[in-house]
Amino acid sequence: MERVQKNSAYLNAMSTTGTRTRVRDVNPQSGMCPICVSDCPFICEIALSTFRANEALYPETRYFGESTASSLKDYGLDWSHFNLLARLRGAEGIAPDPDVAIFPNVNVESKIGKTKVKFPLAMGAFGSTDVARRYWDGLAVGAALAGCILIIGENVCGVDPKSEFKNGRVVRSPEMERRVKKFKEFWDGKYGDIVVQVNVEDTRFGVYEYAVSKLEVDTVEIKWGQGAKAIGGEIRVRDLQRAIELKKRGYVVLPDPENPTVQQAFKDGIIDGFERHSRVGMPTEKSLVEFVEEIRDLGAKSVTLKTGAYRPADVA
């Protein structure tokens, strides 16, 4: 009985988590059935959260690494409500001649910051997720040939099991090397760019220094939060030893993989994985200016900034 409604009622039964309600005429705010019975044959979001707590925040976990996601939220406005109206007389950017102003002659070259692009698009950021790792070649080759900007997201070095560290700083990451090299293999060196993003953990690992000095990356993006939410990135880890390794590298891993009770619960199948969380940046004006200067002193040509859903007063 899936249904999408304009209010919050749909949040109690979603295809993304496989939840359902017993009846269709649910409460318009909570999504609860008007009569919630003890012998209900269905699992709704409220019931799921009582059994699995914060696991109910996730889409169906069996698709992790094999899927991406959209949203059920209805904003009341979408692109179908807009019409693009062309001009009848004259032209801009091309000669007003029917034999010249044809589709193959369209030029959409532009600049994003200091970077020239054939097409005004910055793709990213694709970080340490399995989806990004598996489909990186297509992203890198496509972005390079199209002359766009491609951003390597957070935690790539920190999550790479083959990364090498010295005194807490990364000195080699085969996965980061692979991503940068694949883009540059098809890049003309003129249009577009490969950007490396750094969050709190990446900064502590010295990823920006490694990327600029060793991999000759020209642009570093400082990350303060996710694009749609002011939190850090997250992945699911299904191997106990891997979860312990990530915790020892400095990540927040939940539940604690070094806790004997948690380890036993994982072995018994009570929990099927761990959450690796990233921290949220909390910069000051002084620390930001000094960090940007440090990155530029290493040889970076550009420094960009990614903010979360913060108040304008905080990022102005």
C-alpha positions in Angstrom: 0.0 0.0 0.0 2.6 2.5 -1.0 1.4 6.1 -1.4 3.1 9.4 -1.7 1.4 12.3 0.0 2.1 16.0 0.1 2.4 16.0 3.9 4.7 14.0 6.3 2.4 11.0 6.4 4.4 9.2 3.8 7.4 9.1 6.2 5.9 6.2 8.1 5.8 3.8 5.1 8.5 4.0 2.4 9.7 1.7 -0.3 13.3 2.7 0.6 13.1 0.8 3.8 10.4 -1.8 2.9 8.0 -0.5 5.5 4.1 -0.5 5.2 1.1 0.6 7.2 -2.0 -1.6 7.8 -4.5 1.0 6.4 -4.3 3.8 3.9 -6.1 6.5 5.8 -3.3 7.4 8.2 -2.7 10.3 10.4 -1.6 13.2 8.2 1.3 14.3 10.5 2.8 11.1 12.0 1.6 8.6 9.3 0.3 6.2 12.1 -2.8 4.1 11.5 -5.8 5.6 13.3 -5.9 2.4 15.3 -2.5 0.8 15.9 -3.1 -2.8 16.8 -0.8 -5.2 18.7 -1.1 -8.0 16.1 -0.4 -5.9 13.1 1.1 -8.0 10.3 3.1 -5.0 8.9 6.2 -3.2 9.9 5.9 0.6 9.6 8.7 3.1 10.2 7.6 3.6 13.8 7.7 -0.1 14.5 11.0 -0.6 12.7 12.6 2.1 14.8 11.5 0.4 18.0 13.3 -2.8 16.9 16.3 -1.4 15.1 16.7 2.1 16.5 18.8 4.4 14.4 19.2 1.7 11.7 15.7 2.8 10.6 17.4 5.9 9.1 19.0 3.9 6.4 17.5 2.6 3.1 17.4 -1.1 2.7 21.0 -2.1 3.6 21.2 -5.0 1.2 21.5 -2.4 -1.6 24.5 -0.5 0.0 27.2 -0.1 -2.6 24.9 -1.0 -5.4 22.5 1.9 -5.4 22.0 5.7 -5.2 19.0 7.6 -3.8 16.6 10.4 -4.6 13.9 11.7 -2.3 10.1 11.5 -1.7 9.8 15.0 -0.4 7.4 17.1 -2.5 8.5 20.8 -2.7 5.4 21.8 -4.7 7.6 23.0 -7.6 9.6 21.0 -10.2 11.4 21.6 -13.5 8.3 20.7 -15.5 6.8 23.9 -14.3 9.3 25.9 -16.3 9.4 26.6 -20.1 12.4 27.9 -21.9 11.3 30.6 -24.4 13.7 31.2 -27.3 14.3 34.5 -29.1 12.9 35.1 -32.6 15.0 38.1 -33.6 18.7 38.3 -33.3 21.2 36.1 -31.5 23.8 36.3 -28.7 27.1 34.6 -28.8 26.8 33.7 -32.5 26.1 35.4 -35.8 22.3 36.0 -36.4 22.5 33.8 -39.5 20.3 30.7 -40.0 23.2 28.9 -41.6 25.5 29.7 -38.7 23.3 29.5 -35.6 22.8 25.7 -35.7 23.1 23.3 -32.9 26.6 21.9 -33.6 28.0 25.4 -33.4 26.7 26.0 -29.9 29.5 27.1 -27.5 28.9 26.8 -23.8 32.5 27.2 -22.7 32.8 29.1 -19.4 34.9 29.5 -16.3 34.3 28.2 -12.8 36.7 30.2 -10.6 40.0 30.1 -12.4 39.1 26.8 -14.2 38.1 26.9 -17.9 35.4 24.4 -18.7 33.8 23.2 -22.0 30.6 22.7 -20.1 29.7 24.6 -16.9 29.5 21.6 -14.6 31.3 20.5 -11.4 30.7 16.8 -10.6 30.9 15.5 -7.1 32.0 14.9 -4.7 32.6 11.2 -5.0 34.3 10.0 -1.9 35.0 6.7 -0.1 31.7 5.0 -0.9 31.6 1.7 -2.8 29.5 3.2 -5.5 32.1 5.9 -6.2 34.9 3.4 -6.2 33.2 1.0 -8.5 32.0 3.6 -11.1 35.0 5.9 -10.9 36.4 5.0 -14.3 33.3 6.1 -16.1 33.0 9.3 -14.1 36.7 10.2 -14.6 36.9 9.5 -18.3 33.5 11.2 -19.0 34.4 14.3 -17.0 37.9 14.6 -18.6 36.6 14.2 -22.2 33.7 16.7 -21.5 36.1 19.2 -20.0 34.2 19.4 -16.7 35.4 19.6 -13.1 35.4 16.3 -11.2 35.7 16.3 -7.4 37.2 13.4 -5.4 35.3 13.4 -2.2 36.2 12.9 1.4 37.9 10.0 3.2 39.4 8.2 0.1 42.8 7.9 1.7 41.5 7.2 5.2 39.3 4.3 4.0 41.7 2.9 1.5 42.9 -0.4 3.1 46.2 -0.1 1.3 47.0 3.4 2.4 50.4 4.0 4.0 50.8 6.4 6.9 53.9 7.9 8.6 53.4 9.8 11.9 49.7 9.9 11.3 50.1 11.5 7.8 49.3 9.7 4.6 52.3 9.1 2.3 50.6 6.8 -0.2 47.1 5.8 -1.2 46.7 3.5 -4.3 43.0 4.4 -4.5 43.6 8.1 -4.6 46.4 7.6 -7.1 44.1 5.6 -9.3 41.4 8.2 -9.3 43.7 11.1 -10.1 45.6 9.2 -12.8 42.4 8.0 -14.6 41.2 11.5 -15.0 44.5 12.8 -16.2 44.9 10.0 -18.7 42.0 11.4 -20.7 42.4 15.1 -19.8 43.6 17.7 -22.4 45.2 19.8 -19.6 43.2 22.8 -20.7 39.5 22.4 -19.8 38.2 21.0 -16.5 40.1 19.9 -13.5 40.4 17.1 -10.9 39.7 18.4 -7.4 40.5 16.7 -4.1 38.2 17.4 -1.2 39.3 17.3 2.4 37.3 17.1 5.6 38.4 17.1 9.2 39.9 13.6 9.1 41.5 14.2 5.7 43.1 17.4 7.1 44.5 15.5 10.0 45.9 12.9 7.6 47.5 15.6 5.5 45.6 14.5 2.4 45.8 17.9 0.8 49.6 17.9 1.1 49.8 14.4 -0.4 47.5 15.3 -3.3 49.2 18.6 -4.2 52.8 17.6 -3.6 52.8 13.9 -4.8 49.9 13.7 -7.2 50.2 17.2 -8.7 46.6 18.1 -8.0 45.9 21.8 -8.6 42.7 22.4 -6.7 41.7 21.5 -3.1 38.2 21.7 -1.8 37.7 22.4 1.9 34.6 20.6 3.2 32.5 22.0 6.1 29.5 19.8 5.7 27.3 17.8 3.4 25.5 19.7 0.6 22.0 19.0 2.0 22.7 18.6 5.6 25.2 19.9 8.2 26.7 16.6 9.1 29.7 14.5 8.0 29.8 11.7 5.5 29.1 8.1 6.4 29.6 4.6 5.0 28.6 1.2 6.1 31.2 -1.4 7.0 30.4 -5.1 7.1 33.7 -6.5 8.3 34.6 -6.4 12.0 38.4 -6.1 11.4 37.9 -3.4 8.9 35.7 -1.5 11.4 38.4 -1.8 14.0 41.0 -0.6 11.6 39.0 2.5 10.7 38.5 3.3 14.4 42.2 3.1 15.0 42.8 5.5 12.1 40.7 8.0 14.0 37.2 7.7 12.6 34.0 7.6 14.7 32.7 4.0 14.3 29.3 2.9 15.7 28.7 0.7 17.5 32.1 0.4 19.0 33.8 -2.5 17.1 36.3 -3.0 20.0 33.6 -3.6 22.5 33.4 -7.4 23.3 29.6 -7.3 23.5 29.3 -5.6 20.2 31.7 -8.1 18.6 29.6 -11.0 19.9 26.4 -9.4 18.6 28.0 -9.0 15.2 29.1 -12.6 15.1 25.6 -13.7 16.2 24.1 -11.7 13.4 22.2 -9.3 15.7 23.9 -6.4 13.9 25.0 -6.7 10.3 27.5 -3.9 10.1 29.0 -0.7 11.4 28.7 3.0 10.7 31.8 5.0 9.9 31.1 8.7 10.5 33.1 11.8 9.6 33.4 14.8 11.8 31.9 18.2 11.0 34.3 21.1 10.4 34.0 24.0 12.9 36.4 26.7 11.5 37.3 30.1 12.7 38.2 32.9 10.4 41.8 32.8 11.5 42.1 29.0 11.0 40.5 29.1 7.6 42.8 31.9 6.3 45.8 30.1 7.6 44.7 26.8 6.1 44.1 28.3 2.7 47.5 30.0 2.8 49.1 26.6 3.7 47.5 24.9 0.8 48.5 27.6 -1.6 52.1 27.5 -0.3 52.2 23.8 -1.3 51.5 24.8 -4.9 47.8 24.6 -5.3 46.4 27.0 -7.8 42.9 27.1 -6.4 41.1 26.5 -3.1 37.3 26.0 -3.1 34.9 25.6 -0.2 31.9 23.3 0.2 29.4 24.2 2.9 26.5 22.4 4.4 23.0 23.6 4.9 24.2 26.4 7.2 22.6 29.8 7.8 23.7 32.6 5.4 25.0 34.6 8.4 27.5 31.7 9.2 29.0 31.5 5.7 28.7 35.0 4.4 
